[in-house]
Amino acid sequence: MGSRLRKKTSVKDHRPGQTISGPTMMGLADAAVYVALIAEEGVTEAVTSHLSINFLKNQMVRVTF
């Protein structure tokens, strides 16, 4: 089973060079893990105590309509 989370970004989520900000990506990653926990285990009382990402490449903004 798989799923995909998407977030519409606004100008406030962008950084110079048309990349998406780290906090925006971290928030989406945190939400994805929460959804996965609910889907697999039925856990609804989950708390993120630590989350880190090593950015190896900038994530470019993709405009969709």
Secondary structure, 3 states (H helix, E strand, C coil): CCCCCCCCCCHHHEECCCEECHHHHHHHHHHHHHHHHHHHHCCCCCCCCCCCCCCCCCCECCCCC
